[in-house]
Amino acid sequence: MSLTDIPLKTLGGESTSLADYTGKAVLLVNVASKCGLTPQYAGLERLQAAYGERGFTVLGVPCNQFGGQEPGSAEEIQTFCSTTYGVSFPLLEKTDVNGPERHPLYEALTTTADAAGEAGDITWNFEKFLISAKGEVVGRFRPRTEPEATELVTAIEAQLQG
């Protein structure tokens, strides 16, 4: 099964998959509302605004596995993201990214190595995977990499069509 075939659910409970984003570069990020890194939502939204019309989207994946920092319901998460950070990019349902209940999407993603050559478990909230318009993982960025860090922006721009 390819990455684009893995069934996903939106935060609103609708069926989707990465196939719905074919032709777009996707920055997939496991997110949390009560984390020290939560202000990264602002940078993610700026990326969405800057590159959205050029075939790019951020895709947020709420996760409560790191210090219980995403305890809210789908409605609470959506309200927090939109009112606090003006988030306009899509969000998926709350998902396990590690452990025995790890979502199949993250089973596939965690085989990708970062710039240091390290693959494996998600280390914390706001770990980022850049997926090409063809549905292939082309980069992994650890949680402390800011959304607008040069290495991440350069990688996104390399995936855009124009």
Secondary structure, DSSP 8 states (H G I E B T S, - for coil): --GGGS-EEBTTS-EE-GGGGTTSEEEEEEE-SSSTTTTHHHHHHHHHHHHGGGTEEEEEEE--TTTT---S-HHHHHHHHHHHH---S-BB-----SSTT--HHHHHHTTS--TTS--SS--STT-EEEE-TTS-EEEEE-TTS-TT-HHHHHHHHHH---
